[in-house]
Amino acid sequence: MIADKIKSLRMANNITQSKLAKRLGITRSSVNAWEMGISIPSTMYVVELARLFGVSTDYLLEVHHEAVLDVSGLDDEAVRILNETVQYMRGKHR
């Protein structure tokens, strides 16, 4: 549910509802309503939330249960290590 994703991402990034609202140019009560599932963000805000938190809109909307990791700026060795870490974690959850 998008409400849970927004709250989880906000908390993981140590951002208060007020600070998130200010960054988006909306009221804190709007953010609170999203997190409580009372209302949902418009398409424009879904895109802004995705940009702010570095996730895809599909992730926020749970279209696919996949997160995208941007590896631009990393060298081949760092990408290899990340890939091995992902494969290791997938094996632990089977």
Contact map, one row per residue, 1 for C-alpha under 8 A:
1111100000000000000000000000000000000000000000000000000000001100000000000000000000000000000000
1111110000000000000000000000000001101001000000000000000000011100000000000000000000000000000000
1111111000000000000000000000000001111001000000000000000000000000000000000000000000000000000000
1111111100000000000000000000000000100000000000000000000000000000000000000000000000000000000000
1111111110000000000000000000000000000000000000000000000000010000000000000000000000000000000000
0111111111000000000000000000000001100000000000001000000000010000000000000000000000000000000000
0011111111100000000000000000000000100000000000000000000000000000000000000000000000000000000000
0001111111110000000000000000000000000000000000000000000000000000000000000000000000000000000000
0000111111111000000000000000000000000000000000000000100000000000000000000000000000000000000000
0000011111111111100100000000000000000000000000000000100000000000000000000000000000000000000000
0000001111111111000000000000000000000000000000000000000000000000000000000000000000000000000000
0000000111111110000000000000000000000000000000000000000000000000000000000000000000000000000000
0000000011111110000000000000000000000000000000000000100000000000000000000000000000000000000000
0000000001111111000000000000000000000000000000000000000000000000000000000000000000000000000000
0000000001111111101100000000000000000000000000000000000000000000000000000000000000000000000000
0000000001100111111100000000000000000000000000000000000000000000000000000000000000000000000000
0000000001000011111110000001001100000000000000000000000000000000000000000000000000000000000000
0000000000000001111111000011000000000000000000000000000000000000000000000000000000000000000000
0000000000000011111111100000000000000000000000000000000000000000000000000000000000000000000000
0000000001000011111111110001001000000000000000000000000000000000000000000000000000000000000000
0000000000000000111111111111011000000000000000000000000000000000000000000000000000000000000000
0000000000000000011111111111000000000000000000000000000000000000000000000000000000000000000000
0000000000000000001111111100000000000000000000000000000000000000000000000000000000000000000000
0000000000000000000111111100000000000000000010010000000000000000000000000000000000000000000000
0000000000000000000011111110000000000000000000000000000000000000000000000000000000000000000000
0000000000000000000011111111011000000000000000000000000000000000000000000000000000000000000000
0000000000000000010011001111111000000000000000000000000000000000000000000000000000000000000000
0000000000000000110111000111111100000000000000000000000000000000000000000000000000000000000000
0000000000000000000000000011111110000000000000000000000000000000000000000000000000000000000000
0000000000000000000010000111111111000000000000000000000000000000000000000000000000000000000000
0000000000000000100110000111111111100000000000000000000000000000000000000000000000000000000000
0000000000000000100000000001111111110000000000000000000000000000000000000000000000000000000000
0000000000000000000000000000111111111111000000000000000000000000000000000000000000000000000000
0110010000000000000000000000011111111111100000000000000000000000000000000000000000000000000000
0111011000000000000000000000001111111100000000000000000000000000000000000000000000000000000000
0010000000000000000000000000000111111110000000000000000000000000000000000000000000000000000000
0110000000000000000000000000000011111111000000000000000000000000000000000000000000000000000000
0000000000000000000000000000000011111111000000000000000000000000000000000000000000000000000000
0000000000000000000000000000000011011111100000000000000000000000000000000000000000000000000000
0110000000000000000000000000000011001111110000000000000000000000000000000000000000000000000000
0000000000000000000000000000000001000011111111000000000000000000000000000000000000000000000000
0000000000000000000000000000000000000001111111000000000000000000000000000000000000000000000000
0000000000000000000000000000000000000000111111100000000000000000000000000000000000000000000000
0000000000000000000000000000000000000000111111110000000000000000000000000000000000000000000000
0000000000000000000000010000000000000000111111111000000000000000000000000000000000000000000000
0000000000000000000000000000000000000000111111111100000010010000000000000000000000000000000000
0000000000000000000000000000000000000000001111111110000010000000000000000000000000000000000000
0000000000000000000000010000000000000000000111111111000000000000000000000000000000000000000000
0000010000000000000000000000000000000000000011111111100000000000000000000000000000000000000000
0000000000000000000000000000000000000000000001111111111110010000000000000000000000000000000000
0000000000000000000000000000000000000000000000111111111100000000000000000000000000000000000000
0000000000000000000000000000000000000000000000011111110000000000000000000000000000000000000000
0000000011001000000000000000000000000000000000001111111000000000000000000000000000000000000000
0000000000000000000000000000000000000000000000000111111100000000000000000000000000000000000000
0000000000000000000000000000000000000000000000000110111110110000001110000000000000000000000000
0000000000000000000000000000000000000000000000000110011111110000001100000000000000000000000000
0000000000000000000000000000000000000000000001100100001111111000000000000000000000000000000000
0000000000000000000000000000000000000000000000000000000111111111000000000000000000000000000000
0000000000000000000000000000000000000000000000000000001111111111111000000000000000000000000000
0100110000000000000000000000000000000000000001000100001111111110000000000000000000000000000000
1100000000000000000000000000000000000000000000000000000011111110000000000000000000000000000000
1100000000000000000000000000000000000000000000000000000001111111100000000000000000000000000000
0000000000000000000000000000000000000000000000000000000001111111100000000000000000000000000000
0000000000000000000000000000000000000000000000000000000001100111110000000000000000000000000000
0000000000000000000000000000000000000000000000000000000000100111111000000000000000000000000000
0000000000000000000000000000000000000000000000000000000000100001111100000000000000000000000000
0000000000000000000000000000000000000000000000000000001100100000111110000000000000000000000000
0000000000000000000000000000000000000000000000000000001100000000011111000000000000000000000000
0000000000000000000000000000000000000000000000000000001000000000001111100000000000000000000000
0000000000000000000000000000000000000000000000000000000000000000000111110000000000000000000000
0000000000000000000000000000000000000000000000000000000000000000000011111100001000000000000000
0000000000000000000000000000000000000000000000000000000000000000000001111100000000000000000000
0000000000000000000000000000000000000000000000000000000000000000000000111110000000000000000000
0000000000000000000000000000000000000000000000000000000000000000000000111111111000000000000000
0000000000000000000000000000000000000000000000000000000000000000000000001111111000000000000000
0000000000000000000000000000000000000000000000000000000000000000000000000111111100000000000000
0000000000000000000000000000000000000000000000000000000000000000000000000111111110000000000000
0000000000000000000000000000000000000000000000000000000000000000000000000111111111000000000000
0000000000000000000000000000000000000000000000000000000000000000000000100111111111100000000000
0000000000000000000000000000000000000000000000000000000000000000000000000001111111110000000000
0000000000000000000000000000000000000000000000000000000000000000000000000000111111111000000000
0000000000000000000000000000000000000000000000000000000000000000000000000000011111111100000000
0000000000000000000000000000000000000000000000000000000000000000000000000000001111111110000000
0000000000000000000000000000000000000000000000000000000000000000000000000000000111111111000000
0000000000000000000000000000000000000000000000000000000000000000000000000000000011111111100000
0000000000000000000000000000000000000000000000000000000000000000000000000000000001111111110000
0000000000000000000000000000000000000000000000000000000000000000000000000000000000111111111000
0000000000000000000000000000000000000000000000000000000000000000000000000000000000011111111100
0000000000000000000000000000000000000000000000000000000000000000000000000000000000001111111110
0000000000000000000000000000000000000000000000000000000000000000000000000000000000000111111111
0000000000000000000000000000000000000000000000000000000000000000000000000000000000000011111111
0000000000000000000000000000000000000000000000000000000000000000000000000000000000000001111111
0000000000000000000000000000000000000000000000000000000000000000000000000000000000000000111111
0000000000000000000000000000000000000000000000000000000000000000000000000000000000000000011111
